[in-house]
Amino acid sequence: MQVAAPHVDRLTESRRQAEKTYDRLSRWYDILADASEKRARNLGLDMLVVESGEDALEIGVGTGHAAVALAQSAGPDAMVVGMDAAWRMLQRARARVSKSALSGRVSLIRAEAARLPFRDGRFDVVFMSFVLEIFDTAGISVVLSECHRVLRPGGRICIVSLSVTPSPGPVERAYAWAHRRLPAWIDCRPIRVQESLDRAGFVTLDAVRVSTWGLPIAVVVARKP
């Protein structure tokens, strides 16, 4: 008997509304969200294994935690580009990068993930943490296609994201209920991470599942053939 694929909720918030939401949250983002995201984000960075000299792109740089970590791993001969659509998030990230004395190795820009302003094959690695799930289903395909384009052959991508499960538990059902009713505040929803990467032409190298407050999180590292 064929089992139906887990349901993925539809998004009701526009991209412009999402940008405004993150601008509003920027001052308190580390208090509100980073505590729940830090463990999975760091696991993704560990699994990605950025090596010295590798140029990296982080999509959805937020307040800059991962950009700093990527720059420290890549070393002085590499460049890390962090991009975000929310202006105030970028301001927070710039302050963190400056405090870390890494301004010469980290470039922060405002840009859209669906239209990456980089040449083909520009980067060795791409990192996204709790970002892909704020795009609608069609948008996920576009973003991953752009990631595939800007990665060099053999380059790696790591996605950290809320993940759907075949049989959602009570915490997942409660979260889905809240997401449908308060999309401006709870804009992330679980998605099928590994399947999305497969469809975009990536080859999975490693995948693990962890949880935060009872919500399943997928951490997947894949390679561009």
C-alpha positions as CSV (number, residue, x, y, z in Angstrom):
1,M,0.0,0.0,0.0
2,Q,1.4,3.4,-1.0
3,V,1.6,5.9,1.9
4,A,0.6,9.5,1.2
5,A,3.4,12.1,1.6
6,P,3.1,14.1,4.8
7,H,1.1,17.3,4.4
8,V,2.9,20.6,4.1
9,D,0.9,23.7,5.2
10,R,0.3,26.5,2.8
11,L,1.8,30.0,3.5
12,T,-0.6,32.9,3.9
13,E,2.0,35.7,4.6
14,S,3.6,37.5,1.7
15,R,7.4,37.9,1.3
16,R,7.0,41.7,2.0
17,Q,5.0,41.0,5.2
18,A,7.7,38.5,6.3
19,E,10.4,41.1,5.8
20,K,8.5,43.5,8.0
21,T,8.0,40.8,10.6
22,Y,11.7,40.2,10.9
23,D,12.5,43.9,11.0
24,R,10.1,44.2,14.0
25,L,11.7,41.1,15.6
26,S,15.3,42.0,15.0
27,R,15.9,43.7,18.4
28,W,14.6,40.7,20.3
29,Y,15.3,37.9,17.9
30,D,18.2,36.4,19.8
31,I,16.0,36.2,22.9
32,L,12.9,34.9,21.2
33,A,14.3,32.5,18.6
34,D,18.0,31.9,18.9
35,A,17.7,29.9,22.1
36,S,15.6,27.4,20.2
37,E,17.6,27.4,17.0
38,K,21.1,27.4,18.3
39,R,21.6,23.7,18.8
40,A,20.3,22.7,15.4
41,R,22.2,25.5,13.6
42,N,25.5,24.5,15.2
43,L,24.9,20.9,14.3
44,G,24.4,22.0,10.7
45,L,27.6,24.0,10.8
46,D,29.5,21.0,12.2
47,M,28.0,18.6,9.5
48,L,28.9,21.1,6.7
49,V,32.6,21.0,7.7
50,V,33.7,24.2,6.0
51,E,37.4,24.0,5.3
52,S,40.0,26.7,5.1
53,G,39.8,28.7,1.9
54,E,36.2,27.8,1.0
55,D,34.0,30.7,0.0
56,A,30.6,30.5,1.7
57,L,27.1,32.0,1.2
58,E,24.6,32.2,4.1
59,I,21.0,32.9,3.0
60,G,19.0,34.5,5.8
61,V,21.9,35.6,7.8
62,G,19.7,36.9,10.6
63,T,21.7,38.4,13.5
64,G,25.0,36.9,12.2
65,H,25.8,34.0,14.4
66,A,26.4,31.5,11.6
67,A,28.2,34.0,9.4
68,V,30.8,34.5,12.1
69,A,31.2,30.8,12.6
70,L,31.6,30.3,8.8
71,A,34.2,33.0,8.6
72,Q,36.2,31.5,11.5
73,S,36.2,28.1,9.8
74,A,37.0,29.3,6.3
75,G,39.9,31.4,7.4
76,P,41.5,34.6,6.1
77,D,41.9,33.4,2.5
78,A,38.1,33.0,2.0
79,M,35.1,35.2,1.8
80,V,31.7,34.7,3.5
81,V,28.7,36.5,2.1
82,G,25.7,36.8,4.3
83,M,22.4,38.0,2.8
84,D,19.0,38.8,4.2
85,A,15.9,40.6,3.0
86,A,15.3,42.3,6.4
87,W,17.3,45.5,6.8
88,R,17.3,45.6,10.6
89,M,18.5,42.0,10.8
90,L,21.5,43.0,8.6
91,Q,22.2,45.9,11.0
92,R,22.4,43.4,13.9
93,A,24.6,41.1,11.9
94,R,27.0,43.9,11.0
95,A,27.3,44.8,14.6
96,R,28.1,41.1,15.5
97,V,30.6,40.7,12.6
98,S,32.4,44.0,13.6
99,K,32.6,42.9,17.2
100,S,34.2,39.7,16.1
101,A,36.9,41.6,14.0
102,L,35.9,39.8,10.9
103,S,34.6,42.6,8.8
104,G,37.3,42.1,6.1
105,R,36.2,38.5,5.6
106,V,32.4,38.8,5.8
107,S,30.3,40.8,3.3
108,L,26.7,41.4,4.3
109,I,24.1,42.4,1.6
110,R,20.4,42.9,1.3
111,A,19.1,40.5,-1.4
112,E,16.4,38.1,-2.3
113,A,17.0,34.3,-2.1
114,A,14.9,33.8,-5.3
115,R,17.3,36.0,-7.3
116,L,20.8,35.5,-6.0
117,P,23.1,38.3,-7.3
118,F,26.1,36.0,-7.9
119,R,27.6,34.3,-10.9
120,D,27.3,30.6,-11.6
121,G,29.6,28.5,-9.5
122,R,30.7,31.3,-7.2
123,F,30.6,29.5,-3.8
124,D,32.0,26.3,-2.3
125,V,29.3,26.0,0.3
126,V,25.8,27.4,1.0
127,F,24.1,27.5,4.4
128,M,20.5,28.1,5.4
129,S,19.1,27.8,8.9
130,F,15.4,28.1,9.6
131,V,14.9,30.0,6.3
132,L,13.7,27.7,3.6
133,E,10.5,26.9,5.4
134,I,9.3,30.6,5.2
135,F,9.0,30.2,1.4
136,D,5.9,28.7,-0.3
137,T,6.2,25.4,-2.0
138,A,7.0,26.9,-5.4
139,G,9.4,29.3,-3.9
140,I,11.4,26.5,-2.2
141,S,12.1,25.1,-5.7
142,V,13.2,28.5,-7.0
143,V,15.5,29.1,-4.0
144,L,17.1,25.7,-4.3
145,S,17.6,26.1,-8.0
146,E,19.4,29.4,-7.4
147,C,21.6,27.7,-4.7
148,H,22.4,24.9,-7.2
149,R,23.4,27.6,-9.8
150,V,25.8,29.5,-7.5
151,L,27.5,26.5,-6.1
152,R,30.5,25.1,-7.9
153,P,30.4,21.4,-9.1
154,G,31.0,19.4,-6.0
155,G,30.0,22.3,-3.7
156,R,27.9,21.5,-0.6
157,I,24.7,22.9,0.8
158,C,23.3,22.5,4.4
159,I,19.7,23.1,5.2
160,V,18.4,23.3,8.8
161,S,14.6,23.4,8.8
162,L,11.4,22.4,10.6
163,S,10.5,19.0,9.1
164,V,7.2,17.2,8.5
165,T,6.6,13.8,9.9
166,P,4.2,11.1,8.7
167,S,2.3,11.1,12.0
168,P,2.5,14.5,13.7
169,G,2.3,14.5,17.5
170,P,0.4,16.9,19.7
171,V,3.1,19.5,19.8
172,E,3.3,19.5,16.0
173,R,-0.4,19.8,15.6
174,A,-0.6,22.7,18.1
175,Y,2.2,24.4,16.2
176,A,0.4,24.0,12.9
177,W,-2.7,25.4,14.4
178,A,-0.8,28.4,15.6
179,H,0.9,28.9,12.3
180,R,-2.4,29.0,10.4
181,R,-3.9,31.5,12.8
182,L,-0.9,33.7,13.5
183,P,1.2,33.6,10.3
184,A,2.8,37.0,11.0
185,W,4.4,35.8,14.2
186,I,4.8,32.1,13.5
187,D,5.8,32.1,9.8
188,C,7.9,29.0,9.6
189,R,6.1,25.7,8.9
190,P,7.5,22.1,8.6
191,I,8.6,21.1,5.0
192,R,10.0,18.1,3.3
193,V,13.7,19.1,3.3
194,Q,15.5,16.1,1.8
195,E,12.8,15.5,-0.9
196,S,13.1,19.2,-1.9
197,L,16.9,18.9,-2.2
198,D,16.6,15.7,-4.3
199,R,14.2,17.4,-6.7
200,A,16.6,20.4,-7.1
201,G,19.3,18.0,-8.3
202,F,21.4,17.6,-5.1
203,V,22.8,14.4,-3.8
204,T,22.4,13.9,0.0
205,L,25.6,13.3,1.9
206,D,24.2,13.3,5.5
207,A,20.9,13.8,7.2
208,V,19.8,13.8,10.8
209,R,16.7,14.7,12.7
210,V,16.6,16.5,16.1
211,S,13.9,18.2,17.9
212,T,13.3,21.5,19.7
213,W,10.4,21.8,22.1
214,G,8.9,18.7,20.6
215,L,9.1,20.0,17.0
216,P,11.1,17.8,14.5
217,I,14.0,19.5,12.7
218,A,15.9,18.1,9.7
219,V,19.5,18.9,9.2
220,V,20.6,17.8,5.7
221,V,23.9,18.2,3.9
222,A,23.9,17.6,0.2
223,R,26.3,18.0,-2.8
224,K,26.0,19.5,-6.2
225,P,27.1,16.7,-8.7
